[in-house]
Amino acid sequence: MAHWRPGFHPVLLRAERGELLEAQQAALGRDVAIKSLHQRLATDLDVYLLREARLTGMLEHPNIIPVYALGVDRGGQLLLVMK
């Protein structure tokens, strides 16, 4: 997976199941959002995040946020990287 640099104000949104972080894709110098699940829920809900990534990644529409990457962090937590 590409390297991501967290922004100065990394947390865009915190929710019951996870959070959305602001970051920068180092290789291309573009801003991205990284969606992750809370550690305590990750193993139970990974299948839902995988499904979201696959379905959203197949769609192209002006009102749907593009998926750039799907991967795991150093701790093994699933990450969904979006525009």
C-alpha positions in Angstrom: 0.0 0.0 0.0 1.1 3.5 -0.6 2.4 5.7 2.2 -0.1 8.1 3.7 0.8 11.2 5.8 -1.8 12.2 8.3 -2.9 15.9 8.0 -2.5 18.5 10.8 -6.2 18.0 11.6 -6.5 14.3 10.9 -9.9 13.4 12.3 -12.7 14.6 10.0 -15.4 12.5 11.6 -15.8 10.2 14.6 -18.8 7.8 14.6 -20.0 4.8 16.6 -18.3 2.3 14.3 -15.2 4.1 13.2 -13.6 7.4 12.0 -12.7 9.3 8.9 -9.2 10.8 8.8 -7.7 13.5 6.6 -4.3 12.5 5.1 -2.1 13.1 2.1 -0.9 10.5 -0.4 2.8 11.1 -0.3 3.7 9.7 -3.7 1.2 11.9 -5.6 0.8 14.8 -3.2 -3.0 14.6 -3.1 -5.4 14.9 -0.2 -7.3 11.8 0.7 -9.7 10.5 3.3 -9.0 7.3 5.2 -11.9 5.4 6.7 -11.2 2.9 9.4 -13.2 1.0 12.0 -12.7 1.3 15.7 -10.2 -1.4 16.9 -12.8 -3.1 19.2 -15.2 -3.5 16.2 -12.8 -4.2 13.4 -12.8 -8.0 13.3 -16.6 -8.1 13.3 -17.2 -5.4 10.8 -14.3 -5.9 8.3 -16.6 -7.8 6.0 -18.9 -4.7 5.7 -16.0 -2.4 5.0 -14.7 -4.8 2.4 -18.1 -4.9 0.7 -18.4 -1.1 0.8 -14.9 -0.8 -0.8 -15.7 -3.3 -3.6 -19.1 -1.9 -4.4 -18.0 1.7 -4.3 -14.9 0.9 -6.3 -17.0 -0.4 -9.2 -19.2 2.7 -9.4 -18.5 5.9 -11.3 -20.8 8.8 -10.7 -20.3 12.4 -9.8 -22.2 12.0 -6.5 -20.1 8.9 -5.4 -16.8 9.4 -3.7 -14.1 7.5 -5.6 -12.1 4.7 -3.8 -8.3 5.1 -4.3 -7.1 2.1 -2.3 -8.0 -0.7 0.1 -5.3 -2.0 2.5 -4.2 -2.6 6.1 -2.2 -0.5 8.4 0.9 -1.7 10.4 -1.4 -3.0 13.1 -3.5 -5.1 10.6 -6.5 -2.8 10.7 -8.4 -2.5 7.4 -8.3 1.0 5.7 -10.4 2.4 2.9 -8.7 5.3 1.1 -11.0 7.7 -0.8 -10.9 11.0 -2.5 
